[in-house]
Amino acid sequence: MTASQHPEHPAYFTDFSNHFLVAMPAMADPNFSGTVVYLAEHSPKGALGIVVNRPLEIDLGNLFERISLKLQDPSFASQPVFSGGPVQNDRGFVLHSPAGTFNSSIHVGSDIALTSSKDVLEAVAEGRGPERLLMALGYAGWGEGQLEEEIAANAWLTVPASPWDLIDADIALIFALQPAHQTNRRAVVGPSASSLRDPAPLRRLWPQRLNNFH
């Protein structure tokens, strides 16, 4: 999407929804080094995304067992679960394509959605879920003007994301674009804890979209 598709946005605003944010050497906060964020929603009021290159020591098979779901398709079991960001990291988010229809989703165009309701995992378990998915715990969030300031300071490289290859080829490509000194670091994605002391404004922006799996 572009700013022209959002008539309520100021003329100077550029919408980076459905883009990757790649941390650059100008990123002063070491928590951000070597990170790649998929930005699902961006407006003048703030932004929301998840990390796509920081796997946790748990896979989908383990996660499904913990929430009492049995995978009908074992091919998903070995897929990693990612640390999606430092905000509310006890909450689950599924980035998937096709978007489908689930209870609590942010739709990014017609092909991609970021879903935080358990019904998407139930669909996957039963073999009727999205073909491509990336599971993350937590998210990265920015308040009003914060992401724009970081981009202006050359802290992030913005790269359009491909809806069809989001979960495979594009992630490999974007990871390869990172400076060599950053790629070996396991870093937290999104705003540091100090810059998001109070996540309440973000919860007000997306009150129905930040539901925990239950």
C-alpha positions as CSV (number, residue, x, y, z in Angstrom):
1,M,0.0,0.0,0.0
2,T,1.1,3.6,-0.5
3,A,0.1,6.8,1.1
4,S,-2.2,7.6,-1.8
5,Q,-4.3,4.6,-0.9
6,H,-5.0,6.1,2.6
7,P,-6.7,9.5,2.1
8,E,-6.8,10.1,5.8
9,H,-3.0,10.1,5.9
10,P,-1.0,13.3,5.7
11,A,0.5,14.1,2.3
12,Y,4.0,13.6,3.6
13,F,3.3,10.2,5.1
14,T,4.7,7.1,3.4
15,D,3.1,3.8,4.3
16,F,5.6,1.0,4.8
17,S,3.1,-1.8,5.5
18,N,4.1,-5.0,3.7
19,H,7.7,-4.0,3.9
20,F,10.8,-5.5,5.5
21,L,12.8,-3.3,7.9
22,V,16.4,-4.3,7.9
23,A,18.6,-2.9,10.7
24,M,21.5,-0.9,9.3
25,P,24.9,0.1,10.9
26,A,23.4,3.4,11.9
27,M,21.1,1.6,14.4
28,A,22.5,2.9,17.7
29,D,20.6,0.5,19.9
30,P,22.4,-2.8,20.1
31,N,19.1,-4.6,20.7
32,F,18.2,-3.9,17.1
33,S,21.4,-5.1,15.5
34,G,21.0,-7.7,12.8
35,T,17.3,-7.8,12.9
36,V,14.7,-8.0,10.1
37,V,11.1,-6.9,10.8
38,Y,8.1,-7.6,8.7
39,L,5.8,-4.5,9.0
40,A,2.2,-5.5,9.0
41,E,0.6,-2.2,9.8
42,H,1.8,1.4,9.6
43,S,-0.1,4.7,10.0
44,P,0.7,8.2,11.3
45,K,-0.3,6.9,14.7
46,G,2.3,4.1,14.9
47,A,3.4,0.8,13.4
48,L,3.3,-2.9,14.2
49,G,5.4,-5.7,12.9
50,I,7.2,-9.0,13.9
51,V,10.8,-10.2,13.6
52,V,11.3,-12.9,10.9
53,N,15.0,-13.9,11.6
54,R,15.3,-14.7,15.3
55,P,14.2,-18.3,16.0
56,L,13.5,-19.5,19.5
57,E,14.5,-22.9,20.8
58,I,11.0,-24.3,20.0
59,D,9.3,-25.5,16.9
60,L,5.7,-25.6,15.8
61,G,5.4,-29.3,16.9
62,N,6.4,-28.4,20.5
63,L,4.1,-25.4,20.5
64,F,1.1,-27.3,19.3
65,E,1.7,-29.9,22.0
66,R,1.7,-27.2,24.6
67,I,-1.6,-25.8,23.5
68,S,-3.2,-29.3,23.1
69,L,-3.5,-29.3,19.3
70,K,-2.5,-32.3,17.2
71,L,-0.9,-31.6,13.8
72,Q,-2.5,-33.6,11.0
73,D,0.3,-32.5,8.6
74,P,3.6,-33.3,10.1
75,S,5.5,-31.2,7.6
76,F,4.8,-28.1,9.7
77,A,6.1,-29.6,12.9
78,S,9.8,-28.7,12.4
79,Q,9.2,-25.1,11.5
80,P,10.8,-22.7,14.0
81,V,8.9,-20.4,16.2
82,F,10.3,-16.9,16.2
83,S,10.8,-14.2,18.8
84,G,8.5,-11.6,17.3
85,G,9.6,-8.7,19.4
86,P,10.0,-7.4,22.9
87,V,6.3,-6.3,23.4
88,Q,3.9,-8.7,25.0
89,N,6.1,-11.7,24.2
90,D,3.6,-14.1,25.8
91,R,1.2,-13.5,22.9
92,G,1.3,-15.5,19.7
93,F,1.1,-14.1,16.2
94,V,0.9,-16.0,12.9
95,L,2.0,-14.4,9.7
96,H,0.4,-16.3,6.8
97,S,-0.6,-16.5,3.2
98,P,-3.3,-16.7,1.9
99,A,-5.0,-14.4,4.4
100,G,-8.2,-16.4,4.9
101,T,-10.8,-15.4,7.4
102,F,-10.0,-15.6,11.1
103,N,-11.3,-14.0,14.2
104,S,-8.4,-11.5,14.9
105,S,-6.3,-10.5,11.9
106,I,-4.5,-7.6,10.4
107,H,-4.9,-7.9,6.6
108,V,-2.0,-6.7,4.5
109,G,-3.4,-6.5,1.1
110,S,-5.4,-9.5,-0.2
111,D,-2.7,-12.2,0.2
112,I,-1.2,-11.8,3.7
113,A,-2.5,-11.5,7.2
114,L,-1.1,-11.3,10.7
115,T,-3.4,-13.3,13.0
116,S,-3.4,-13.4,16.8
117,S,-6.4,-15.7,17.4
118,K,-6.2,-19.4,18.1
119,D,-8.5,-20.4,15.2
120,V,-5.7,-20.1,12.7
121,L,-3.7,-22.7,14.6
122,E,-6.7,-24.9,14.9
123,A,-7.1,-24.7,11.1
124,V,-3.5,-25.6,10.6
125,A,-3.8,-28.5,13.0
126,E,-6.8,-29.9,11.0
127,G,-5.1,-29.5,7.7
128,R,-7.3,-26.6,6.4
129,G,-5.0,-23.7,7.3
130,P,-2.9,-21.3,5.3
131,E,-0.2,-22.9,3.0
132,R,2.6,-20.6,4.2
133,L,3.0,-19.4,7.8
134,L,5.5,-18.0,10.2
135,M,4.8,-18.3,14.0
136,A,6.1,-15.7,16.4
137,L,5.8,-14.8,20.1
138,G,5.6,-11.1,20.8
139,Y,5.7,-8.1,18.4
140,A,7.6,-4.9,17.7
141,G,5.7,-1.7,18.0
142,W,6.3,2.0,17.4
143,G,4.4,5.0,18.7
144,E,3.5,8.1,16.7
145,G,6.5,9.3,14.6
146,Q,9.0,6.9,16.2
147,L,9.6,4.7,13.2
148,E,9.7,7.7,10.8
149,E,12.5,9.2,13.0
150,E,14.5,5.9,12.9
151,I,14.1,5.6,9.1
152,A,15.2,9.2,8.7
153,A,18.3,8.5,10.8
154,N,19.2,5.6,8.4
155,A,18.6,3.0,11.2
156,W,16.4,0.9,8.9
157,L,16.6,-0.1,5.3
158,T,13.0,-0.6,3.9
159,V,12.5,-3.2,1.3
160,P,9.1,-4.2,-0.3
161,A,7.9,-7.7,0.6
162,S,6.6,-10.2,-1.9
163,P,3.3,-11.8,-0.9
164,W,3.9,-15.1,-2.5
165,D,7.5,-15.7,-1.4
166,L,7.2,-14.0,2.0
167,I,7.8,-17.1,4.1
168,D,10.7,-18.5,2.1
169,A,12.7,-16.8,-0.6
170,D,12.3,-13.2,0.5
171,I,13.5,-13.8,4.1
172,A,16.6,-15.5,2.8
173,L,17.2,-12.5,0.4
174,I,16.6,-9.8,3.1
175,F,18.8,-11.6,5.6
176,A,21.6,-11.7,3.0
177,L,21.3,-7.9,2.6
178,Q,22.3,-7.3,6.2
179,P,25.9,-6.1,6.9
180,A,28.2,-9.0,7.6
181,H,29.0,-7.9,11.1
182,Q,25.3,-8.0,12.1
183,T,24.2,-11.4,10.8
184,N,25.7,-13.4,13.7
185,R,24.0,-11.5,16.4
186,R,20.9,-12.7,18.2
187,A,19.1,-9.4,18.9
188,V,15.7,-8.2,20.0
189,V,13.6,-6.8,17.3
190,G,11.6,-3.6,17.5
191,P,11.7,-0.8,20.0
192,S,13.9,-1.4,23.1
193,A,12.2,-1.8,26.4
194,S,13.2,1.8,27.3
195,S,11.5,3.2,24.3
196,L,8.3,1.4,25.0
197,R,7.9,1.8,28.7
198,D,4.1,1.9,28.3
199,P,2.6,-0.3,25.6
200,A,-0.9,0.9,26.4
201,P,-1.1,3.3,23.4
202,L,-0.3,0.4,21.1
203,R,-3.0,-1.7,22.7
204,R,-5.5,1.1,22.2
205,L,-4.5,1.3,18.5
206,W,-5.1,-2.4,18.0
207,P,-7.5,-3.4,20.9
208,Q,-9.0,-6.5,19.1
209,R,-5.9,-7.5,17.2
210,L,-3.6,-8.2,20.1
211,N,-5.5,-11.1,21.6
212,N,-3.6,-13.9,23.2
213,F,-4.1,-17.5,22.0
214,H,-6.6,-19.0,24.4
